[in-house]
Amino acid sequence: MSEGSLCTPPSRREARRESRRDAILEVAEQYFREHGYAGTTMSGIACELGGSKGTLWNYFPCKELLFGAVLDRATAAFREELSVTLNPDGPVEAALGKFCAQFLAKITAPESITLHRLVVGEAARFPEMGRIFYERAPLRTQELLAGYIAAVMEQGQLRQDDPLCAAQYLIALCMARSHQKLLAGVKECLGADEIKPEVSAALDIFLRAYR
């Protein structure tokens, strides 16, 4: 394959299809948030879109695939940001500090709390929904962080250990102080001025354990 072919822009038909797919996902995301997983139907989303159910099925044959695609779309930009942050060529404390701040801001945002409540409330009845959420959101973040931690462990910036376990511990430390309060409605929001001390505390504990 030539270099030029790699840069070929999508055809009008492909661009229209991608635009239509994105529009479907935008409507579906809002529908899932408002109606929950159980209350969401393909027919309901098709009605919101103003098209036929068959058109929706051409893109997503079932609700499970649609929910997974909604999660992918909702988290793609965030994962790209984290990938840039987690650069093993720089100091580990700076990279992990920025990661923790970005992560905590994301998971405590109102839309993230709403989604988390939806999953927790319905996972027992719809285990496939819980599995899709875990694999497409928390696990991917854990694996992304674990890849970085493995690299800095090889460099000697952190002591050798299981990178995935280390990633899970750091994420748990980030969530330890405020996340459950937000889920339970005990706390309304996490202000920007509150994120810094929570990140500092989580990172201090983590680095004491892994340096």
Backbone as JSON Lines, residues from 0, in Angstrom:
{"i":0,"aa":"M","n":[0.85,-1.2,0.0],"ca":[0.0,0.0,0.0],"c":[0.88,1.24,0.0]}
{"i":1,"aa":"S","n":[0.58,2.17,-0.9],"ca":[1.4,3.38,-1.01],"c":[1.08,4.34,0.11]}
{"i":2,"aa":"E","n":[2.03,5.28,0.34],"ca":[1.83,6.29,1.37],"c":[0.63,7.16,1.03]}
{"i":3,"aa":"G","n":[0.44,7.45,-0.25],"ca":[-0.68,8.29,-0.67],"c":[-2.02,7.65,-0.35]}
{"i":4,"aa":"S","n":[-2.1,6.31,-0.51],"ca":[-3.38,5.64,-0.27],"c":[-3.76,5.68,1.2]}
{"i":5,"aa":"L","n":[-2.75,5.76,2.08],"ca":[-3.04,5.83,3.51],"c":[-3.67,7.15,3.89]}
{"i":6,"aa":"C","n":[-3.44,8.18,3.09],"ca":[-3.93,9.52,3.4],"c":[-5.19,9.87,2.62]}
{"i":7,"aa":"T","n":[-5.73,8.9,1.87],"ca":[-6.92,9.18,1.07],"c":[-8.1,9.53,1.96]}
{"i":8,"aa":"P","n":[-8.73,10.67,1.73],"ca":[-9.87,11.05,2.57],"c":[-11.05,10.13,2.31]}
{"i":9,"aa":"P","n":[-11.96,10.0,3.27],"ca":[-13.13,9.14,3.07],"c":[-14.01,9.68,1.95]}
{"i":10,"aa":"S","n":[-14.7,8.78,1.27],"ca":[-15.63,9.19,0.22],"c":[-16.83,9.9,0.87]}
{"i":11,"aa":"R","n":[-17.62,10.56,0.02],"ca":[-18.81,11.24,0.55],"c":[-19.74,10.24,1.22]}
{"i":12,"aa":"R","n":[-19.86,9.08,0.63],"ca":[-20.74,8.06,1.2],"c":[-20.24,7.62,2.57]}
{"i":13,"aa":"E","n":[-18.93,7.39,2.67],"ca":[-18.35,6.99,3.95],"c":[-18.5,8.1,4.99]}
{"i":14,"aa":"A","n":[-18.29,9.34,4.55],"ca":[-18.41,10.47,5.47],"c":[-19.85,10.61,5.97]}
{"i":15,"aa":"R","n":[-20.82,10.42,5.08],"ca":[-22.23,10.5,5.48],"c":[-22.57,9.38,6.46]}
{"i":16,"aa":"R","n":[-22.04,8.2,6.18],"ca":[-22.32,7.07,7.07],"c":[-21.72,7.31,8.45]}
{"i":17,"aa":"E","n":[-20.51,7.83,8.48],"ca":[-19.86,8.1,9.76],"c":[-20.6,9.2,10.52]}
{"i":18,"aa":"S","n":[-21.06,10.21,9.79],"ca":[-21.82,11.28,10.42],"c":[-23.13,10.76,10.98]}
{"i":19,"aa":"R","n":[-23.78,9.88,10.23],"ca":[-25.04,9.29,10.69],"c":[-24.8,8.43,11.93]}
{"i":20,"aa":"R","n":[-23.73,7.66,11.91],"ca":[-23.4,6.81,13.06],"c":[-23.17,7.65,14.31]}
{"i":21,"aa":"D","n":[-22.44,8.75,14.15],"ca":[-22.16,9.63,15.28],"c":[-23.45,10.24,15.82]}
{"i":22,"aa":"A","n":[-24.36,10.59,14.92],"ca":[-25.64,11.16,15.35],"c":[-26.46,10.13,16.13]}
{"i":23,"aa":"I","n":[-26.42,8.88,15.68],"ca":[-27.11,7.81,16.39],"c":[-26.56,7.66,17.8]}
{"i":24,"aa":"L","n":[-25.24,7.66,17.91],"ca":[-24.61,7.47,19.22],"c":[-24.9,8.63,20.16]}
{"i":25,"aa":"E","n":[-24.96,9.83,19.62],"ca":[-25.28,10.99,20.46],"c":[-26.69,10.87,21.04]}
{"i":26,"aa":"V","n":[-27.64,10.5,20.2],"ca":[-29.02,10.32,20.66],"c":[-29.11,9.14,21.63]}
{"i":27,"aa":"A","n":[-28.42,8.05,21.3],"ca":[-28.48,6.85,22.14],"c":[-27.89,7.11,23.53]}
{"i":28,"aa":"E","n":[-26.79,7.86,23.58],"ca":[-26.18,8.16,24.88],"c":[-27.16,8.91,25.78]}
{"i":29,"aa":"Q","n":[-27.82,9.91,25.24],"ca":[-28.78,10.67,26.02],"c":[-29.97,9.79,26.42]}
{"i":30,"aa":"Y","n":[-30.37,8.91,25.53],"ca":[-31.52,8.03,25.81],"c":[-31.18,7.06,26.94]}
{"i":31,"aa":"F","n":[-29.98,6.48,26.9],"ca":[-29.56,5.58,27.98],"c":[-29.53,6.31,29.32]}
{"i":32,"aa":"R","n":[-29.03,7.54,29.32],"ca":[-28.94,8.3,30.57],"c":[-30.34,8.6,31.13]}
{"i":33,"aa":"E","n":[-31.27,8.91,30.26],"ca":[-32.62,9.3,30.71],"c":[-33.49,8.11,31.08]}
{"i":34,"aa":"H","n":[-33.33,6.99,30.36],"ca":[-34.24,5.86,30.54],"c":[-33.6,4.65,31.22]}
{"i":35,"aa":"G","n":[-32.28,4.68,31.42],"ca":[-31.62,3.52,31.96],"c":[-31.45,2.44,30.91]}
{"i":36,"aa":"Y","n":[-30.69,1.4,31.26],"ca":[-30.46,0.33,30.3],"c":[-31.74,-0.46,30.06]}
{"i":37,"aa":"A","n":[-32.46,-0.79,31.15],"ca":[-33.68,-1.59,31.02],"c":[-34.74,-0.85,30.22]}
{"i":38,"aa":"G","n":[-34.85,0.45,30.43],"ca":[-35.89,1.22,29.78],"c":[-35.56,1.66,28.37]}
{"i":39,"aa":"T","n":[-34.36,1.37,27.93],"ca":[-33.95,1.74,26.58],"c":[-34.27,0.61,25.6]}
{"i":40,"aa":"T","n":[-34.93,0.96,24.5],"ca":[-35.22,-0.01,23.45],"c":[-34.72,0.54,22.12]}
{"i":41,"aa":"M","n":[-34.44,-0.36,21.21],"ca":[-34.03,0.06,19.88],"c":[-35.15,0.85,19.2]}
{"i":42,"aa":"S","n":[-36.39,0.45,19.45],"ca":[-37.52,1.17,18.87],"c":[-37.6,2.6,19.4]}
{"i":43,"aa":"G","n":[-37.35,2.75,20.7],"ca":[-37.39,4.08,21.3],"c":[-36.33,4.99,20.73]}
{"i":44,"aa":"I","n":[-35.12,4.46,20.54],"ca":[-34.04,5.26,19.96],"c":[-34.35,5.6,18.51]}
{"i":45,"aa":"A","n":[-34.87,4.63,17.77],"ca":[-35.24,4.88,16.37],"c":[-36.28,5.98,16.27]}
{"i":46,"aa":"C","n":[-37.21,5.99,17.21],"ca":[-38.24,7.03,17.23],"c":[-37.63,8.4,17.49]}
{"i":47,"aa":"E","n":[-36.67,8.46,18.42],"ca":[-35.99,9.72,18.72],"c":[-35.21,10.22,17.5]}
{"i":48,"aa":"L","n":[-34.65,9.28,16.75],"ca":[-33.87,9.64,15.57],"c":[-34.76,10.08,14.41]}
{"i":49,"aa":"G","n":[-36.01,9.65,14.44],"ca":[-36.92,10.01,13.37],"c":[-36.8,9.12,12.15]}
{"i":50,"aa":"G","n":[-36.15,7.97,12.33],"ca":[-36.0,7.04,11.22],"c":[-36.61,5.7,11.56]}
{"i":51,"aa":"S","n":[-36.37,4.72,10.72],"ca":[-36.92,3.39,10.95],"c":[-35.99,2.59,11.85]}
{"i":52,"aa":"K","n":[-36.58,1.59,12.48],"ca":[-35.79,0.68,13.31],"c":[-34.77,-0.07,12.45]}
{"i":53,"aa":"G","n":[-35.16,-0.37,11.2],"ca":[-34.26,-1.06,10.3],"c":[-33.0,-0.27,10.02]}
{"i":54,"aa":"T","n":[-33.14,1.05,9.89],"ca":[-31.96,1.89,9.66],"c":[-31.01,1.82,10.84]}
{"i":55,"aa":"L","n":[-31.56,1.87,12.05],"ca":[-30.73,1.75,13.25],"c":[-30.03,0.41,13.29]}
{"i":56,"aa":"W","n":[-30.75,-0.65,12.96],"ca":[-30.17,-1.99,12.99],"c":[-29.06,-2.16,11.95]}
{"i":57,"aa":"N","n":[-29.1,-1.39,10.87],"ca":[-28.01,-1.46,9.89],"c":[-26.68,-1.06,10.51]}
{"i":58,"aa":"Y","n":[-26.73,-0.21,11.52],"ca":[-25.52,0.24,12.21],"c":[-25.23,-0.6,13.45]}
{"i":59,"aa":"F","n":[-26.27,-0.93,14.2],"ca":[-26.11,-1.66,15.46],"c":[-27.2,-2.72,15.56]}
{"i":60,"aa":"P","n":[-26.85,-4.0,15.39],"ca":[-27.85,-5.07,15.36],"c":[-28.56,-5.33,16.69]}
{"i":61,"aa":"C","n":[-27.99,-4.86,17.81],"ca":[-28.62,-5.12,19.1],"c":[-28.25,-4.03,20.1]}
{"i":62,"aa":"K","n":[-28.98,-4.0,21.2],"ca":[-28.78,-2.97,22.21],"c":[-27.41,-3.08,22.87]}
{"i":63,"aa":"E","n":[-26.92,-4.31,23.05],"ca":[-25.63,-4.5,23.69],"c":[-24.51,-3.85,22.88]}
{"i":64,"aa":"L","n":[-24.52,-4.06,21.56],"ca":[-23.5,-3.46,20.71],"c":[-23.62,-1.94,20.69]}
{"i":65,"aa":"L","n":[-24.85,-1.45,20.71],"ca":[-25.07,-0.01,20.73],"c":[-24.54,0.6,22.03]}
{"i":66,"aa":"F","n":[-24.79,-0.04,23.15],"ca":[-24.31,0.45,24.44],"c":[-22.78,0.47,24.47]}
{"i":67,"aa":"G","n":[-22.15,-0.58,23.94],"ca":[-20.7,-0.61,23.88],"c":[-20.13,0.51,23.03]}
{"i":68,"aa":"A","n":[-20.78,0.78,21.9],"ca":[-20.33,1.86,21.02],"c":[-20.51,3.22,21.67]}
{"i":69,"aa":"V","n":[-21.58,3.39,22.43],"ca":[-21.8,4.64,23.16],"c":[-20.66,4.86,24.16]}
{"i":70,"aa":"L","n":[-20.28,3.81,24.86],"ca":[-19.18,3.93,25.83],"c":[-17.86,4.25,25.12]}
{"i":71,"aa":"D","n":[-17.61,3.59,24.0],"ca":[-16.38,3.86,23.24],"c":[-16.32,5.33,22.83]}
{"i":72,"aa":"R","n":[-17.42,5.84,22.33],"ca":[-17.46,7.24,21.89],"c":[-17.27,8.19,23.07]}
{"i":73,"aa":"A","n":[-17.88,7.85,24.2],"ca":[-17.83,8.74,25.36],"c":[-16.45,8.78,26.0]}
{"i":74,"aa":"T","n":[-15.65,7.73,25.8],"ca":[-14.36,7.65,26.49],"c":[-13.16,7.79,25.56]}
{"i":75,"aa":"A","n":[-13.37,7.82,24.24],"ca":[-12.25,7.84,23.3],"c":[-11.34,9.05,23.48]}
{"i":76,"aa":"A","n":[-11.92,10.24,23.54],"ca":[-11.12,11.45,23.67],"c":[-10.36,11.46,25.0]}
{"i":77,"aa":"F","n":[-11.01,10.96,26.04],"ca":[-10.37,10.92,27.36],"c":[-9.16,9.99,27.34]}
{"i":78,"aa":"R","n":[-9.29,8.84,26.7],"ca":[-8.16,7.91,26.62],"c":[-7.01,8.51,25.82]}
{"i":79,"aa":"E","n":[-7.33,9.27,24.8],"ca":[-6.27,9.93,24.03],"c":[-5.52,10.94,24.9]}
{"i":80,"aa":"E","n":[-6.25,11.69,25.71],"ca":[-5.61,12.64,26.63],"c":[-4.68,11.91,27.59]}
{"i":81,"aa":"L","n":[-5.16,10.8,28.13],"ca":[-4.35,10.05,29.09],"c":[-3.11,9.46,28.41]}
{"i":82,"aa":"S","n":[-3.25,9.03,27.17],"ca":[-2.1,8.48,26.44],"c":[-1.0,9.51,26.28]}
{"i":83,"aa":"V","n":[-1.38,10.76,26.04],"ca":[-0.39,11.84,25.93],"c":[0.24,12.12,27.28]}
{"i":84,"aa":"T","n":[-0.56,12.1,28.32],"ca":[-0.06,12.37,29.68],"c":[0.93,11.32,30.14]}
{"i":85,"aa":"L","n":[0.63,10.06,29.84],"ca":[1.45,8.96,30.35],"c":[2.65,8.71,29.43]}
{"i":86,"aa":"N","n":[3.56,9.66,29.45],"ca":[4.79,9.58,28.66],"c":[5.93,9.08,29.54]}
{"i":87,"aa":"P","n":[6.44,7.88,29.29],"ca":[7.47,7.31,30.16],"c":[8.82,7.99,30.07]}
{"i":88,"aa":"D","n":[8.96,8.96,29.16],"ca":[10.25,9.65,29.02],"c":[10.44,10.75,30.06]}
{"i":89,"aa":"G","n":[9.39,11.13,30.77],"ca":[9.49,12.2,31.76],"c":[9.48,11.66,33.18]}
{"i":90,"aa":"P","n":[9.52,12.55,34.17],"ca":[9.49,12.14,35.57],"c":[8.17,11.45,35.92]}
{"i":91,"aa":"V","n":[8.26,10.37,36.65],"ca":[7.07,9.59,36.97],"c":[6.09,10.36,37.83]}
{"i":92,"aa":"E","n":[6.58,11.15,38.77],"ca":[5.68,11.86,39.68],"c":[4.82,12.88,38.92]}
{"i":93,"aa":"A","n":[5.43,13.56,37.96],"ca":[4.68,14.56,37.18],"c":[3.61,13.88,36.32]}
{"i":94,"aa":"A","n":[3.98,12.8,35.66],"ca":[3.03,12.11,34.78],"c":[1.87,11.51,35.56]}
{"i":95,"aa":"L","n":[2.18,10.85,36.67],"ca":[1.12,10.24,37.46],"c":[0.25,11.29,38.14]}
{"i":96,"aa":"G","n":[0.86,12.4,38.54],"ca":[0.07,13.48,39.14],"c":[-0.93,14.05,38.16]}
{"i":97,"aa":"K","n":[-0.5,14.25,36.92],"ca":[-1.41,14.78,35.9],"c":[-2.48,13.75,35.56]}
{"i":98,"aa":"F","n":[-2.08,12.47,35.46],"ca":[-3.05,11.41,35.2],"c":[-4.13,11.4,36.28]}
{"i":99,"aa":"C","n":[-3.72,11.43,37.53],"ca":[-4.68,11.37,38.64],"c":[-5.65,12.55,38.6]}
{"i":100,"aa":"A","n":[-5.13,13.73,38.29],"ca":[-5.98,14.92,38.22],"c":[-7.0,14.8,37.09]}
{"i":101,"aa":"Q","n":[-6.54,14.34,35.92],"ca":[-7.45,14.16,34.78],"c":[-8.49,13.08,35.08]}
{"i":102,"aa":"F","n":[-8.03,11.99,35.66],"ca":[-8.92,10.87,35.96],"c":[-9.98,11.27,36.98]}
{"i":103,"aa":"L","n":[-9.55,11.93,38.05],"ca":[-10.5,12.31,39.1],"c":[-11.52,13.32,38.59]}
{"i":104,"aa":"A","n":[-11.07,14.27,37.77],"ca":[-12.0,15.24,37.19],"c":[-13.03,14.54,36.3]}
{"i":105,"aa":"K","n":[-12.59,13.54,35.56],"ca":[-13.49,12.82,34.64],"c":[-14.53,11.99,35.39]}
{"i":106,"aa":"I","n":[-14.07,11.19,36.36],"ca":[-15.01,10.25,37.0],"c":[-15.95,10.94,37.98]}
{"i":107,"aa":"T","n":[-15.62,12.17,38.39],"ca":[-16.51,12.89,39.3],"c":[-17.4,13.9,38.57]}
{"i":108,"aa":"A","n":[-17.27,13.98,37.25],"ca":[-18.13,14.86,36.46],"c":[-19.57,14.34,36.55]}
{"i":109,"aa":"P","n":[-20.56,15.23,36.52],"ca":[-21.96,14.8,36.67],"c":[-22.39,13.7,35.7]}
{"i":110,"aa":"E","n":[-21.95,13.8,34.43],"ca":[-22.36,12.78,33.46],"c":[-21.75,11.42,33.78]}
{"i":111,"aa":"S","n":[-20.55,11.41,34.34],"ca":[-19.91,10.15,34.72],"c":[-20.61,9.53,35.92]}
{"i":112,"aa":"I","n":[-20.97,10.36,36.88],"ca":[-21.69,9.86,38.06],"c":[-23.04,9.28,37.65]}
{"i":113,"aa":"T","n":[-23.73,9.95,36.74],"ca":[-25.03,9.46,36.25],"c":[-24.87,8.09,35.6]}
{"i":114,"aa":"L","n":[-23.86,7.94,34.76],"ca":[-23.62,6.67,34.08],"c":[-23.27,5.58,35.08]}
{"i":115,"aa":"H","n":[-22.42,5.9,36.05],"ca":[-22.02,4.92,37.06],"c":[-23.23,4.45,37.87]}
{"i":116,"aa":"R","n":[-24.09,5.37,38.24],"ca":[-25.3,4.99,38.96],"c":[-26.18,4.07,38.13]}
{"i":117,"aa":"L","n":[-26.28,4.38,36.84],"ca":[-27.08,3.54,35.94],"c":[-26.55,2.11,35.93]}
{"i":118,"aa":"V","n":[-25.24,1.97,35.8],"ca":[-24.63,0.64,35.72],"c":[-24.8,-0.11,37.03]}
{"i":119,"aa":"V","n":[-24.49,0.54,38.14],"ca":[-24.61,-0.11,39.45],"c":[-26.05,-0.53,39.72]}
{"i":120,"aa":"G","n":[-27.0,0.3,39.33],"ca":[-28.4,0.01,39.61],"c":[-28.98,-1.12,38.77]}
{"i":121,"aa":"E","n":[-28.37,-1.41,37.61],"ca":[-28.99,-2.37,36.7],"c":[-28.12,-3.58,36.36]}
{"i":122,"aa":"A","n":[-26.89,-3.61,36.86],"ca":[-25.97,-4.69,36.5],"c":[-26.45,-6.06,36.98]}
{"i":123,"aa":"A","n":[-27.13,-6.11,38.12],"ca":[-27.6,-7.4,38.62],"c":[-28.64,-8.02,37.68]}
{"i":124,"aa":"R","n":[-29.51,-7.18,37.13],"ca":[-30.54,-7.69,36.2],"c":[-30.0,-7.88,34.79]}
{"i":125,"aa":"F","n":[-29.0,-7.07,34.44],"ca":[-28.44,-7.12,33.09],"c":[-26.92,-7.26,33.17]}
{"i":126,"aa":"P","n":[-26.43,-8.46,33.52],"ca":[-24.99,-8.63,33.7],"c":[-24.17,-8.31,32.45]}
{"i":127,"aa":"E","n":[-24.78,-8.49,31.26],"ca":[-24.03,-8.16,30.04],"c":[-23.74,-6.67,29.97]}
{"i":128,"aa":"M","n":[-24.66,-5.85,30.49],"ca":[-24.44,-4.41,30.52],"c":[-23.28,-4.05,31.46]}
{"i":129,"aa":"G","n":[-23.24,-4.7,32.63],"ca":[-22.14,-4.46,33.55],"c":[-20.81,-4.89,32.97]}
{"i":130,"aa":"R","n":[-20.81,-6.02,32.27],"ca":[-19.57,-6.5,31.65],"c":[-19.09,-5.55,30.56]}
{"i":131,"aa":"I","n":[-20.01,-5.09,29.73],"ca":[-19.64,-4.16,28.65],"c":[-19.06,-2.89,29.24]}
{"i":132,"aa":"F","n":[-19.71,-2.35,30.27],"ca":[-19.22,-1.13,30.9],"c":[-17.82,-1.34,31.46]}
{"i":133,"aa":"Y","n":[-17.61,-2.43,32.19],"ca":[-16.31,-2.66,32.81],"c":[-15.21,-2.81,31.76]}
{"i":134,"aa":"E","n":[-15.5,-3.58,30.72],"ca":[-14.48,-3.83,29.7],"c":[-14.17,-2.59,28.86]}
{"i":135,"aa":"R","n":[-15.17,-1.75,28.6],"ca":[-14.99,-0.6,27.71],"c":[-14.51,0.65,28.44]}
{"i":136,"aa":"A","n":[-14.71,0.72,29.76],"ca":[-14.35,1.94,30.49],"c":[-13.29,1.68,31.57]}
{"i":137,"aa":"P","n":[-13.64,1.16,32.76],"ca":[-12.61,0.99,33.8],"c":[-11.41,0.15,33.38]}
{"i":138,"aa":"L","n":[-11.67,-1.01,32.76],"ca":[-10.56,-1.9,32.42],"c":[-9.6,-1.27,31.42]}
{"i":139,"aa":"R","n":[-10.12,-0.56,30.43],"ca":[-9.24,0.06,29.44],"c":[-8.36,1.13,30.08]}
{"i":140,"aa":"T","n":[-8.91,1.87,31.03],"ca":[-8.1,2.87,31.73],"c":[-7.04,2.18,32.57]}
{"i":141,"aa":"Q","n":[-7.41,1.1,33.25],"ca":[-6.45,0.34,34.04],"c":[-5.31,-0.18,33.17]}
{"i":142,"aa":"E","n":[-5.66,-0.73,32.01],"ca":[-4.64,-1.29,31.12],"c":[-3.74,-0.21,30.54]}
{"i":143,"aa":"L","n":[-4.32,0.94,30.23],"ca":[-3.53,2.06,29.73],"c":[-2.52,2.5,30.78]}
{"i":144,"aa":"L","n":[-2.97,2.66,32.01],"ca":[-2.07,3.05,33.1],"c":[-1.06,1.96,33.39]}
{"i":145,"aa":"A","n":[-1.48,0.7,33.32],"ca":[-0.57,-0.41,33.58],"c":[0.57,-0.45,32.56]}
{"i":146,"aa":"G","n":[0.27,-0.13,31.3],"ca":[1.32,-0.09,30.29],"c":[2.37,0.94,30.62]}
{"i":147,"aa":"Y","n":[1.93,2.1,31.08],"ca":[2.88,3.14,31.49],"c":[3.68,2.69,32.7]}
{"i":148,"aa":"I","n":[3.01,2.14,33.7],"ca":[3.7,1.71,34.91],"c":[4.72,0.63,34.6]}
{"i":149,"aa":"A","n":[4.38,-0.29,33.7],"ca":[5.34,-1.33,33.31],"c":[6.6,-0.71,32.72]}
{"i":150,"aa":"A","n":[6.42,0.33,31.91],"ca":[7.57,1.0,31.27],"c":[8.46,1.68,32.31]}
{"i":151,"aa":"V","n":[7.86,2.38,33.26],"ca":[8.69,3.09,34.25],"c":[9.27,2.13,35.28]}
{"i":152,"aa":"M","n":[8.65,0.97,35.45],"ca":[9.25,-0.07,36.29],"c":[10.51,-0.61,35.63]}
{"i":153,"aa":"E","n":[10.45,-0.79,34.31],"ca":[11.63,-1.25,33.57],"c":[12.76,-0.23,33.65]}
{"i":154,"aa":"Q","n":[12.41,1.04,33.69],"ca":[13.41,2.11,33.79],"c":[13.99,2.23,35.19]}
{"i":155,"aa":"G","n":[13.34,1.65,36.16],"ca":[13.79,1.77,37.54],"c":[13.19,2.94,38.29]}
{"i":156,"aa":"Q","n":[12.23,3.66,37.66],"ca":[11.59,4.78,38.36],"c":[10.63,4.28,39.44]}
{"i":157,"aa":"L","n":[10.08,3.09,39.24],"ca":[9.27,2.43,40.26],"c":[9.81,1.02,40.44]}
{"i":158,"aa":"R","n":[9.63,0.46,41.63],"ca":[10.12,-0.9,41.87],"c":[9.29,-1.9,41.08]}
{"i":159,"aa":"Q","n":[9.91,-3.03,40.76],"ca":[9.24,-4.06,39.98],"c":[8.1,-4.71,40.76]}
{"i":160,"aa":"D","n":[6.97,-4.83,40.11],"ca":[5.8,-5.49,40.69],"c":[4.81,-5.74,39.56]}
{"i":161,"aa":"D","n":[3.62,-6.18,39.89],"ca":[2.58,-6.41,38.88],"c":[2.04,-5.05,38.43]}
{"i":162,"aa":"P","n":[2.27,-4.65,37.17],"ca":[1.84,-3.32,36.73],"c":[0.33,-3.1,36.79]}
{"i":163,"aa":"L","n":[-0.45,-4.13,36.45],"ca":[-1.9,-3.97,36.46],"c":[-2.42,-3.78,37.88]}
{"i":164,"aa":"C","n":[-1.87,-4.55,38.82],"ca":[-2.28,-4.38,40.22],"c":[-1.91,-2.98,40.71]}
{"i":165,"aa":"A","n":[-0.74,-2.52,40.35],"ca":[-0.31,-1.18,40.75],"c":[-1.25,-0.12,40.18]}
{"i":166,"aa":"A","n":[-1.64,-0.29,38.92],"ca":[-2.57,0.65,38.29],"c":[-3.91,0.65,39.01]}
{"i":167,"aa":"Q","n":[-4.38,-0.53,39.35],"ca":[-5.67,-0.63,40.05],"c":[-5.61,0.02,41.43]}
{"i":168,"aa":"Y","n":[-4.49,-0.14,42.11],"ca":[-4.34,0.49,43.43],"c":[-4.34,2.01,43.32]}
{"i":169,"aa":"L","n":[-3.63,2.55,42.33],"ca":[-3.59,4.0,42.18],"c":[-4.97,4.56,41.85]}
{"i":170,"aa":"I","n":[-5.68,3.89,40.97],"ca":[-7.02,4.33,40.62],"c":[-7.95,4.28,41.83]}
{"i":171,"aa":"A","n":[-7.81,3.2,42.62],"ca":[-8.63,3.09,43.84],"c":[-8.32,4.21,44.82]}
{"i":172,"aa":"L","n":[-7.06,4.57,44.94],"ca":[-6.67,5.67,45.83],"c":[-7.27,6.99,45.36]}
{"i":173,"aa":"C","n":[-7.3,7.19,44.06],"ca":[-7.9,8.42,43.51],"c":[-9.39,8.51,43.85]}
{"i":174,"aa":"M","n":[-10.06,7.37,43.88],"ca":[-11.5,7.35,44.09],"c":[-11.89,7.29,45.57]}
{"i":175,"aa":"A","n":[-10.9,7.12,46.44],"ca":[-11.18,6.76,47.83],"c":[-11.95,7.8,48.61]}
{"i":176,"aa":"R","n":[-11.71,9.07,48.39],"ca":[-12.25,10.09,49.29],"c":[-13.62,10.64,48.9]}
{"i":177,"aa":"S","n":[-13.86,10.83,47.64],"ca":[-15.09,11.54,47.24],"c":[-16.04,10.77,46.35]}
{"i":178,"aa":"H","n":[-15.55,9.76,45.64],"ca":[-16.37,9.14,44.6],"c":[-17.64,8.51,45.17]}
{"i":179,"aa":"Q","n":[-17.53,7.75,46.26],"ca":[-18.71,7.11,46.83],"c":[-19.7,8.14,47.36]}
{"i":180,"aa":"K","n":[-19.19,9.24,47.91],"ca":[-20.08,10.3,48.39],"c":[-20.89,10.89,47.24]}
{"i":181,"aa":"L","n":[-20.24,11.06,46.1],"ca":[-20.93,11.59,44.93],"c":[-21.97,10.6,44.41]}
{"i":182,"aa":"L","n":[-21.61,9.32,44.36],"ca":[-22.55,8.29,43.9],"c":[-23.79,8.24,44.79]}
{"i":183,"aa":"A","n":[-23.57,8.38,46.1],"ca":[-24.67,8.29,47.06],"c":[-25.45,9.59,47.19]}
{"i":184,"aa":"G","n":[-24.97,10.65,46.55],"ca":[-25.65,11.93,46.64],"c":[-25.37,12.68,47.93]}
{"i":185,"aa":"V","n":[-24.4,12.18,48.71],"ca":[-24.02,12.86,49.95],"c":[-23.28,14.15,49.63]}
{"i":186,"aa":"K","n":[-22.56,14.12,48.52],"ca":[-21.81,15.28,48.05],"c":[-22.3,15.62,46.66]}
{"i":187,"aa":"E","n":[-22.51,16.89,46.38],"ca":[-23.08,17.29,45.1],"c":[-22.05,17.33,43.98]}
{"i":188,"aa":"C","n":[-20.86,17.82,44.26],"ca":[-19.85,17.93,43.22],"c":[-18.47,18.01,43.87]}
{"i":189,"aa":"L","n":[-17.45,17.82,43.06],"ca":[-16.07,17.95,43.52],"c":[-15.46,19.15,42.81]}
{"i":190,"aa":"G","n":[-15.17,20.19,43.58],"ca":[-14.63,21.41,42.99],"c":[-13.19,21.24,42.55]}
{"i":191,"aa":"A","n":[-12.77,22.09,41.62],"ca":[-11.39,22.04,41.12],"c":[-10.38,22.22,42.25]}
{"i":192,"aa":"D","n":[-10.73,23.02,43.25],"ca":[-9.82,23.26,44.36],"c":[-9.71,22.05,45.28]}
{"i":193,"aa":"E","n":[-10.65,21.1,45.17],"ca":[-10.62,19.89,45.99],"c":[-9.84,18.77,45.33]}
{"i":194,"aa":"I","n":[-9.71,18.84,44.02],"ca":[-9.03,17.77,43.29],"c":[-7.55,17.71,43.64]}
{"i":195,"aa":"K","n":[-6.89,18.85,43.7],"ca":[-5.44,18.88,43.93],"c":[-5.03,18.18,45.22]}
{"i":196,"aa":"P","n":[-5.64,18.48,46.39],"ca":[-5.23,17.79,47.6],"c":[-5.55,16.3,47.58]}
{"i":197,"aa":"E","n":[-6.63,15.91,46.93],"ca":[-6.96,14.49,46.85],"c":[-5.94,13.75,45.99]}
{"i":198,"aa":"V","n":[-5.54,14.38,44.89],"ca":[-4.5,13.8,44.03],"c":[-3.19,13.69,44.78]}
{"i":199,"aa":"S","n":[-2.83,14.74,45.49],"ca":[-1.57,14.76,46.23],"c":[-1.52,13.63,47.26]}
{"i":200,"aa":"A","n":[-2.62,13.42,47.98],"ca":[-2.66,12.37,48.99],"c":[-2.57,10.98,48.35]}
{"i":201,"aa":"A","n":[-3.33,10.77,47.27],"ca":[-3.31,9.47,46.6],"c":[-1.93,9.15,46.04]}
{"i":202,"aa":"L","n":[-1.31,10.14,45.41],"ca":[-0.01,9.93,44.8],"c":[1.07,9.69,45.85]}
{"i":203,"aa":"D","n":[0.98,10.39,46.97],"ca":[1.95,10.21,48.05],"c":[1.91,8.78,48.57]}
{"i":204,"aa":"I","n":[0.72,8.26,48.81],"ca":[0.59,6.89,49.3],"c":[1.12,5.9,48.27]}
{"i":205,"aa":"F","n":[0.77,6.12,47.0],"ca":[1.2,5.2,45.94],"c":[2.72,5.18,45.8]}
{"i":206,"aa":"L","n":[3.34,6.34,45.77],"ca":[4.79,6.41,45.58],"c":[5.54,5.86,46.79]}
{"i":207,"aa":"R","n":[4.99,6.01,47.97],"ca":[5.61,5.4,49.15],"c":[5.64,3.88,49.02]}
{"i":208,"aa":"A","n":[4.62,3.33,48.38],"ca":[4.52,1.88,48.23],"c":[5.36,1.34,47.08]}
{"i":209,"aa":"Y","n":[5.53,2.13,46.02],"ca":[6.13,1.58,44.8],"c":[7.48,2.17,44.42]}
{"i":210,"aa":"R","n":[8.03,3.05,45.22],"ca":[9.37,3.53,44.9],"c":[10.43,2.71,45.63]}
